[in-house]
Amino acid sequence: MKIVSYAGITKPRFLLVRYDLPALTFCTPQLILTSSLCISSYNEKRRELMIRPHCSATGRTHSSSSTDLRLSKQDKFNRKREEVTSASLYTHPSLLQMKNERIANRTRVYEFLRTIGVVPDELDGLELPVTVEVMQERVDFLHKLGLTIEDINNYPLVLGCSVKKNMIPVLDYLGKLGVRKSTFTEFLRRYPQVLHASVVVDLAPVVKYLQGMDIKPNDVPRVLEKYPEVLGFKLEGTMSTSVAYLIAIGVARREIGGVLTKYPEILGMRVGRVIKPFAEYLESLGIPRLAVARLIEKRPHILGFELEERVKPNLKSLLEYHVRQTSLAAVVVQYPEIIGIDLETKLLNQQGFLNSIIGLAPDEFGRVVEKMPQVISLSDRAIVKHVNFLKDCGFSSEQVKKMVVRCPQLLALNTDIMKLSYDYFKTTMDKPLDDLIMFPAFFTYGLESTIKPRHKMVAKKGVKCSLAWLLNCSDEKFEERMKYDSVDMEEMEMESSFDFNTLMEPRNDESSDYEDDSDDEYL
């Protein structure tokens, strides 16, 4: 395009330009801002800033068309977008970049865990530290608590607990309750989930509930040490229903605290699946319900014996070793542990050993177990010691066998006390050994409390009686007998048997002792 001519200046800094256009073309002149009267090379470069005339003609379009205008707008938009994008990348990373960075951080943490032996497969989806240093801090803290890599692999989710936000507050709370630091390692091995708990929301309400069950404050930490899983139970769930059922079958309300202190695992037992079937099965053996309740009060751990896998098979074994069905209830009540131990092996070994030293027949072994089921747990050494003592007293092996069948407790008594009673019998009572063979339970009575006082009374009155008539009765009954003019022969050979009523006698009004009852030991 050429400039043909131009008119004069109307105002300073403005130039009126007229274009020489082809024929049939209409042009609209426009005023153009310029810095000088001359068109310099500078103005040539600024032509792109000028507004081009919109010209049109029939059958054709000028090069400055709408298409060029659209392209110009597109270029401006692209440039603007590039500028914005550059600024965004500088100040705010994109979501993709953030995601890639998180993946890279987790990969580095996983590699660290693998190098120390931790398998991180279960940690996917768990929020973890973004740096290896923080993860190292958590692992070191767990090591200080006594947990090994094996312990961490057993519950790898513990690595999601913050040392400051989770671990330290929980451990501080347990320590203030009285849980011993020496038990922390075993505590966390059994229940590592406690590190995820909230002290206020999760732990404190459970502790308050335990105290509401009459568990003494000093016993609460012992309960937690025995059964840390209780901290994860809901108050309105298993805990409340198990306690309610025990009270319903006759466990005294004031005994609940002692029961739970001895065996807190009850709080996690399902009534319908565990406690109720167990109690009902004991009743089916012939044990009265109240006696079952008293049994649970004294030995609550029996509820932990597996009914189908252990209890029923053990009772079946007793029947196979000639214990009578009618005696099963008495056997269980006298020695509740018999339904929870590895009974088959003990029965086999003990029957064979007693047969080898005193010639005890299988059916006689059954009678011995009925009268003293603890015999299955006696050591060989203890049995031999007591058998030798009786033989030293002048009894033959056959006589010793008869005495053991009638009174199996002879195999478990203190031999020093037995010797004192035997010496009194031989030197003062002036009776034949046959009396001891007929009533070997003589050795089970206290020498100073029972034997001597009663013997003096009958000797003073000149009554001739058997040992059974003299000893096999209560003090009240003996006082009544002393009023007789003659000895009642029907009472002479009366054999003692287990009485369930002794188990169901009313308790004292005083609170029960919460101390654990240790099992009788037979040496």
NORJONOR-V101650 format. One record per helix or strand. SS is the DSSP state (helix for helix, strand for strand). FROM is the first residue (numbers start at 0). TO is the last residue. If there is no record, write none. Layout:
BEGIN
ss;from;to
SS;FROM;TO
SS;FROM;TO
END
This chain:
BEGIN
ss;from;to
strand;2;5
strand;13;18
strand;30;32
helix;40;48
strand;55;56
strand;59;60
helix;65;90
helix;94;114
helix;119;122
helix;131;143
helix;148;153
helix;155;159
helix;162;176
helix;180;189
helix;191;195
helix;198;211
helix;216;225
helix;227;231
helix;234;248
helix;252;261
helix;263;267
helix;270;283
helix;288;297
helix;299;303
helix;306;319
helix;324;333
helix;335;338
helix;342;357
helix;361;370
helix;372;376
helix;379;391
helix;396;405
helix;407;410
helix;414;428
helix;432;437
helix;439;443
helix;446;460
helix;466;470
helix;474;480
helix;488;491
helix;499;501
END
